[in-house]
Amino acid sequence: MKKSKSIVLACIFVLGLVGCGARDITNTSINKNTNQSVEQKENINQNNNEKDSKADVQVEIDLSKENNTILVKKEKDIYNSLLDTIKERSSIVNFDISEYENINEFSMDIYIDALYIIDNIKNALIYDHPELNVVERIETVCDKEKKQLNLKIYYYYFEKNSDIFMPKNNKEVATVLNKRILKMGDNAKIDLLGNKSKKYDVKYIPQDNTIINISKDGTVDTLKAGETEINISIISKEDNSKIYSGALRIKVLPEKTVEAANVMELREALAEKIGEDSVYIYMKNLDVDIIYEGLQSLVSPYVFFICNNDYTLVTIQYYEDSKDKAIGFVKELNDKADEIIREIITPNMTDIEKVKTVYDYIINNADYDMEYYSNDGKVDFDSRTAYGILLKDKGICGGFADSLNILLRKVGIESYSVSGNSGVEGHMWNVVKLNDKFGYFDVTFDNTYSTEQQISHKYFNITEEEISKDHEWYKERVNKFLRAIEEAK
């Protein structure tokens, strides 16, 4: 039935769905200090050897490294330094503003002005680099005498779940809570770190002692689910009047929280929760890139997994807010996929033959939904899913990518969707594992380039370098996710 047409390949972003049907399933709109809708983050240096849920875990913080002071003369200098700091997921950065071009902007006697300036710079940075919207808040302290600006950065989800209270003279001492997200029955430890930490005492009082209990040695025991802060006082043993005060935030998750140590466990656990409204999750040694892509790969047509900012709660949403209808669509699609596989796949096929057979089946049996072009990018929702491709014989890029995933997984071949751009507009395609290597596939493009006489395989199992010529995506995050899958096996 194929095709002698040539069209401009274009897609748009619509309500969290890439125009070609790609789905951005994690809720990445943070809206704390910016109105931008964003994705999550770049590389995190992760400590996979961190012990889980042990009170004696020590968080390693190189205070000497984090206390390097950066000379800044212009707002752009602060912008660039803060950009590098957030990319590295560092917690502390200090600026020497003695040569700043307009030092009066900081109103050295007024704390809030410095905070306002830094907040505006952070918002501008996130506007330019939306993938870095992982910052929960930035504490700002001005040292008038030294003309120094000290920043402590808190992240929505930090791989070590650690929290730091940074006094003004953080070169001497810092208070660390090694796990700011806990599961009921878990515990944490508060430690005083730094070269001169022995010269200080620390006192801690929870704002809500019904949620946590803190023993004299700083061990935090969980009592019930909830959120609270621990008020911290750091007192010099040499001078009792020298006191630093701050707070450490902590969150305790319910007992029924799903616990996962790797992305495969996460996918399996959440797949079993379809039919529920929400589920708490507790991730061990996984950063948000991996969690994000894990949820992206789990999503089914008509069922979506939406994560909160700190990646502890997944809300399960259903098409048209009807669980029964959504699950019915998923079952119908699953049955159709089984039927197709029985018809086209034989036991003696190699993996490459299976992939080619599935790929060609999709191209031969579905057309691009041209309503997308004639109706301002508006198409029936089914066209954005595998349901449209496999049961209605038409769809756009999200549907084509979903179809390849569903059919290949039926024959035991790993296939995942990749969301990004082709040209200036949104698009979705696939990465598939063949012969122990991941290759890229764009069945939408090849469907469009195919004719009645010949099926196109221009975008069949090509390299990252090759597909990068006309596709753009968050490579670091996708590659990190693929590595996590391999490590989980």
C-alpha positions in Angstrom: 0.0 0.0 0.0 3.1 2.2 0.1 3.3 5.5 -0.9 4.6 7.8 -3.4 4.6 11.0 -1.6 7.1 13.4 -0.2 6.2 15.6 2.8 8.0 18.0 5.1 8.7 16.1 8.3 7.6 18.3 11.1 6.4 17.9 14.6 5.3 20.2 17.4 5.2 20.1 21.1 1.6 20.0 22.4 0.7 19.8 26.1 3.7 17.6 27.1 3.3 15.5 24.0 5.8 16.0 21.3 3.8 16.8 18.2 4.6 13.6 16.5 3.1 11.9 19.5 6.2 11.9 21.8 5.3 12.0 25.4 7.1 13.9 28.1 5.8 11.8 31.0 7.5 13.3 33.9 6.1 16.5 35.3 9.1 18.8 35.0 7.4 22.1 35.5 8.8 23.3 38.8 7.4 26.9 38.9 9.2 27.8 42.1 11.1 30.8 40.7 10.4 30.5 37.0 7.4 29.9 34.7 9.3 27.9 32.3 8.4 24.2 31.6 11.6 22.3 31.8 13.3 18.9 31.7 15.8 17.6 34.2 19.4 17.8 34.3 22.9 17.1 33.1 25.5 14.7 34.5 25.7 13.9 38.2 28.8 12.5 39.7 27.1 9.6 41.6 28.5 7.6 44.5 27.2 4.2 43.8 29.0 2.8 46.7 27.0 4.8 49.3 25.6 2.5 51.9 21.9 2.6 52.0 19.8 3.3 55.1 22.7 3.0 57.6 23.1 5.5 60.4 26.9 5.5 60.3 27.2 6.5 56.6 29.6 9.4 56.2 29.0 11.8 53.3 32.3 12.8 51.8 32.5 16.5 51.2 35.7 18.1 50.0 35.3 21.4 51.8 38.6 22.7 50.6 37.5 22.3 47.0 34.1 23.7 47.5 35.5 26.7 49.3 37.5 28.0 46.4 36.6 31.7 45.9 36.0 32.9 42.4 36.7 36.5 41.5 33.7 38.0 39.7 33.6 41.5 38.1 30.3 41.3 36.1 27.0 39.6 36.4 28.0 37.4 33.5 30.9 36.0 35.6 28.4 35.0 38.3 26.2 33.5 35.6 28.9 31.4 34.1 30.3 30.2 37.5 26.9 29.3 38.7 26.2 27.4 35.5 29.4 25.4 36.0 28.5 24.8 39.6 25.0 23.5 38.9 26.3 21.3 36.0 28.7 19.7 38.5 26.0 19.4 41.2 28.4 21.2 43.6 26.8 22.5 46.8 28.9 25.5 47.7 30.3 28.3 45.6 31.9 31.5 46.9 32.4 34.7 45.0 34.9 37.5 45.6 33.0 40.7 44.7 35.6 43.2 45.7 36.1 44.2 42.0 32.5 43.9 41.0 31.5 46.6 38.5 28.5 47.7 40.5 29.0 46.4 44.0 26.3 48.6 45.4 23.7 46.3 43.7 24.4 43.8 46.4 23.5 46.4 49.2 26.0 44.7 51.4 24.0 45.4 54.6 20.8 43.9 53.2 20.7 40.1 52.8 17.5 40.0 50.7 19.0 42.1 47.9 21.9 39.7 47.3 19.4 36.8 47.4 17.2 38.6 44.8 20.1 39.2 42.5 21.3 35.6 42.6 17.7 34.3 42.2 17.3 36.4 39.0 20.6 35.1 37.7 19.6 31.5 38.5 16.2 32.1 36.7 18.0 33.5 33.6 20.3 30.5 33.6 17.5 28.0 33.8 15.6 29.9 31.0 18.7 29.4 28.8 19.4 25.9 30.0 16.1 24.3 31.0 17.6 20.9 31.5 19.4 22.3 34.6 16.2 23.2 36.5 17.1 20.9 39.4 17.7 23.7 42.0 15.3 23.8 44.9 16.7 27.0 46.4 19.9 28.9 46.9 20.9 30.3 50.2 22.9 33.5 49.9 25.2 35.1 52.6 27.1 38.4 52.1 30.3 39.0 54.1 30.6 42.8 54.1 34.1 42.9 55.5 35.6 40.4 53.1 33.4 41.5 50.2 32.5 37.9 49.6 29.3 36.3 48.5 28.7 32.7 49.8 26.1 30.5 48.1 24.7 27.1 49.2 22.8 25.3 46.5 20.0 22.8 47.3 18.8 20.4 44.7 15.4 18.8 44.2 16.9 15.4 44.1 20.5 14.9 45.0 22.0 11.4 44.4 23.3 11.1 47.9 20.1 12.7 49.3 22.4 14.9 51.4 21.8 18.3 52.8 24.3 20.8 54.1 24.0 23.7 56.4 26.7 26.2 55.5 27.6 28.8 58.1 29.2 32.0 57.1 32.7 30.7 57.7 32.1 27.4 56.0 35.8 27.0 55.5 35.9 25.9 59.1 32.8 23.8 59.6 29.6 22.4 57.9 26.7 20.4 59.2 25.7 17.5 57.0 22.5 15.4 57.0 23.5 12.4 54.9 20.0 11.5 53.7 17.3 14.1 53.3 14.8 11.6 51.8 14.0 8.6 54.0 11.6 5.6 53.9 9.7 4.7 57.1 12.0 2.5 59.2 15.1 4.1 57.6 17.4 6.4 59.5 20.0 9.1 58.9 22.9 10.8 60.6 23.8 14.4 61.2 27.5 15.1 61.2 29.7 18.1 61.8 32.4 18.3 59.1 35.4 20.5 58.4 39.0 21.0 59.5 38.0 22.8 62.7 34.8 20.9 63.4 36.2 19.7 66.8 36.1 23.3 68.0 32.3 23.4 67.7 29.3 21.8 69.3 26.1 21.2 67.4 22.5 21.2 68.6 19.5 20.1 66.5 15.8 20.4 67.1 13.2 19.0 64.7 10.3 21.4 63.9 7.9 18.4 64.1 9.1 15.7 66.5 6.2 13.5 65.6 7.9 12.8 62.3 11.5 12.2 63.4 13.4 11.7 66.6 17.1 12.8 66.9 19.4 11.1 69.5 22.3 12.9 71.1 24.8 11.5 68.6 22.8 12.9 65.7 21.0 9.8 64.5 17.7 10.6 63.0 15.0 7.9 63.4 11.8 8.0 61.4 8.4 8.0 63.3 5.9 8.6 60.6 5.6 9.9 57.0 5.8 13.6 56.4 8.1 16.6 55.9 9.9 18.7 58.5 13.0 20.8 59.1 15.8 20.3 61.6 16.9 23.5 63.2 20.6 23.6 63.6 22.8 25.6 65.9 26.6 25.4 65.6 28.3 26.9 68.7 32.0 27.6 69.1 33.5 25.9 72.2 36.0 28.8 72.5 33.4 31.6 72.3 29.8 30.7 73.2 28.5 33.9 71.6 29.7 32.6 68.3 26.6 30.8 67.0 25.5 29.9 63.5 21.9 28.9 62.9 20.3 27.2 60.0 18.0 24.3 59.0 18.2 20.9 57.3 15.1 19.7 55.4 14.0 16.1 55.6 11.2 14.0 54.1 10.0 10.7 55.3 8.1 8.4 52.8 5.3 6.0 53.8 5.9 2.3 54.5 4.3 1.2 51.3 6.8 3.1 49.2 8.2 1.2 46.2 11.9 0.8 46.7 14.1 0.2 43.6 17.9 -0.1 43.3 18.0 0.2 39.5 16.0 1.3 36.6 14.7 -2.2 35.7 13.4 -2.7 39.2 11.6 0.7 38.9 10.0 -0.2 35.6 8.8 -3.6 36.9 7.5 -2.2 40.1 5.5 0.6 38.5 4.1 -1.6 35.8 2.4 -3.6 38.6 0.8 -0.4 39.9 -1.2 0.4 36.8 -4.8 0.7 38.1 -3.8 2.8 41.1 -3.7 6.6 41.3 -0.3 7.2 42.7 2.7 5.5 44.2 5.6 6.7 46.4 9.0 5.7 45.1 12.4 5.5 46.9 15.4 5.3 44.6 18.7 4.0 45.7 21.7 5.5 43.9 19.7 6.7 40.9 19.8 10.2 39.7 17.0 12.0 37.9 18.2 11.4 34.4 17.9 7.7 34.8 14.6 7.9 36.6 13.2 10.2 33.9 14.2 7.9 31.1 13.0 4.9 33.0 9.5 6.4 33.3 9.7 7.4 29.7 10.3 3.9 28.6 7.6 2.5 30.9 4.8 4.6 29.6 2.0 2.9 27.8 -0.5 4.5 25.4 -3.3 6.0 27.5 -1.4 5.5 30.8 1.1 8.1 31.9 3.5 8.3 34.9 4.0 11.8 36.2 6.7 12.4 38.7 7.0 15.2 41.3 10.0 17.5 41.6 11.9 15.5 44.1 11.1 12.2 42.4 9.5 10.6 45.4 5.9 10.4 44.1 4.6 9.1 40.8 1.0 10.0 39.8 -0.6 7.6 37.4 -2.8 9.4 34.9 -5.3 7.7 32.6 -6.6 8.8 29.2 -9.8 10.8 29.6 -9.5 10.2 33.4 -11.1 6.8 33.0 -9.0 3.9 34.3 -11.3 1.3 32.8 -11.3 2.9 29.4 -7.5 3.5 29.4 -6.7 0.0 30.6 -9.1 -1.4 28.0 -7.2 0.4 25.2 -3.9 -0.9 26.5 -5.3 -4.5 26.6 -6.7 -4.1 23.0 -3.4 -2.8 21.8 -1.5 -5.6 23.6 -3.8 -8.3 22.0 -3.3 -6.7 18.6 0.5 -6.7 19.0 0.5 -10.4 20.0 -1.6 -11.1 16.9 0.9 -9.3 14.6 3.9 -11.0 16.1 2.3 -14.4 15.5 1.7 -13.5 11.9 5.1 -12.1 10.9 7.7 -13.6 13.2 9.0 -17.2 13.0 11.2 -19.0 15.6 14.2 -19.4 13.3 14.6 -15.7 12.7 17.7 -13.8 13.9 17.3 -10.7 15.9 18.2 -8.5 12.9 15.6 -10.3 10.8 13.0 -9.8 13.5 13.7 -6.1 13.7 13.6 -5.7 10.0 10.4 -7.6 9.7 8.7 -5.5 12.4 10.1 -2.3 10.9 8.9 -3.1 7.4 5.5 -4.3 8.7 4.9 -0.9 10.3 6.0 1.0 7.2 3.8 -1.2 4.9 0.7 -1.1 7.1 0.5 2.5 8.4 0.4 5.9 6.8 1.5 9.2 8.2 -1.6 11.0 9.5 -1.8 13.9 7.0 -4.4 15.6 9.2 -1.4 16.8 11.2 -0.5 19.1 8.3 -4.0 20.1 7.2 -5.3 20.8 10.7 -2.5 22.9 12.3 -0.8 20.0 14.0 -4.0 18.8 15.6 -4.7 15.1 15.2 -6.8 12.4 17.0 -5.0 11.3 20.2 -4.8 7.7 18.8 -2.5 8.9 16.1 0.0 9.9 18.8 0.1 6.3 20.1 0.8 2.8 18.8 -3.0 2.3 18.9 -3.4 4.6 15.9 -0.6 2.8 14.0 -1.5 -0.8 14.7 -5.3 -0.6 14.9 -6.2 2.4 12.7 -3.3 2.2 10.3 -2.2 5.8 10.7 -0.3 8.0 13.1 2.5 10.5 13.7 6.0 10.0 15.1 5.0 9.2 18.7 2.7 6.4 17.4 5.4 5.1 15.1 8.0 5.0 17.9 5.6 3.4 20.3 4.7 0.7 17.8 8.3 -0.3 17.3 8.8 -0.4 21.0 5.8 -2.6 21.7 6.4 -5.1 18.9 10.1 -5.5 19.4 9.7 -6.0 23.2 7.2 -8.8 22.3 10.1 -10.7 20.7 12.6 -9.9 23.5 14.4 -7.0 21.8 15.1 -3.9 23.8 13.6 -0.8 22.2 13.2 2.7 23.7 11.8 6.0 22.5 14.0 9.0 22.2 12.4 12.5 22.3 14.1 15.5 20.7 14.0 17.7 17.7 14.4 17.4 14.0 15.0 20.8 12.6 13.2 23.3 14.9 10.3 21.1 15.9 9.7 18.1 18.2 10.2 14.6 17.1 10.4 11.0 18.4 12.4 8.0 17.3 13.9 4.8 18.7 17.1 3.3 20.1 17.3 -0.5 19.8 19.8 -3.0 21.0 21.1 -5.4 18.3 24.1 -7.7 18.7 24.9 -6.1 22.1 25.0 -2.6 20.6 22.5 0.2 20.6 21.6 1.6 17.2 19.1 4.4 16.2 16.0 3.9 14.1 13.5 6.4 12.7 10.5 4.5 11.3 8.6 7.8 10.9 11.2 9.2 8.4 11.6 5.9 6.6 7.8 5.5 6.4 7.7 8.9 4.7 10.6 8.2 2.3 9.3 4.8 1.3 7.3 4.3 -1.9 5.2 1.6 -3.4 8.3 0.2 -5.1 10.8 0.4 -2.3 10.9 0.6 1.5 13.4 3.1 2.8 16.0 1.9 5.4 17.9 5.2 5.5 17.3 5.4 9.2 17.5 1.8 10.1 20.1 0.9 12.7 22.4 3.9 12.2 24.9 5.3 14.6 24.5 8.2 17.0 26.9 10.2 14.8 24.8 9.5 11.7 21.4 10.3 13.2 22.8 13.4 14.8 23.1 15.0 11.4 19.4 15.9 11.4 18.2 14.9 15.0 18.9 16.6 18.3 18.2 15.2 21.7 19.6 15.1 25.3 22.3 12.6 24.5 24.0 12.6 27.9 20.7 11.7 29.6 19.8 9.0 27.1 23.2 7.4 27.2 23.3 7.5 30.9 20.0 5.6 30.9 21.2 3.0 28.5 24.3 2.4 30.6 22.1 2.0 33.7 20.0 -0.6 31.8 23.2 -2.6 31.1 24.4 -2.3 34.6 21.1 -3.5 36.0 21.4 -6.8 34.2 
